[in-house]
Amino acid sequence: MKKVNKRLTGTHFMGKYCKIIHDKGIIHLKTDSNFLFTYTRAMIAENKLDVLFETDDLYHSDLQDDILEIQTFYEQQWRERGLSIKFIKFTCPGERHWVEPDVEIEKDDYRSFGRNARI
């Protein structure tokens, strides 16, 4: 959250993703992080990308997708703790100049437990 160049949907990584996938390729982001979800939405708006689907609660949305219904260990952990899983699907316009959004976003205040940790 602290370093822009380490964010999964920051300008650094978006440049890499869109260089690898073809023009109008699709990026799927599934996350428990309010910070990452909000930041990604700001990044999409700032760079005028097309959103194909968005929800702040994937498992209570109307999206039907067998792959997305598979829950990871961490998703199960978050859901047991009362947190929702957010999902956004958007197009990647190919190589371009990326602009970082100028937004202040509240940082997440929770952490994962490792697979061996007891909850």
Secondary structure, DSSP 4 states (H G I P E B T S, - for coil): ---GGGSTTSHHHHHHHHHHSPTTEEEEEEES-HHHHHHHHHHHHHTTPPEEEEES-GGGSS---TTTTPPPHHHHHHHHTTPPPEEEEEEE-SS----------PPP---PPPTTS--
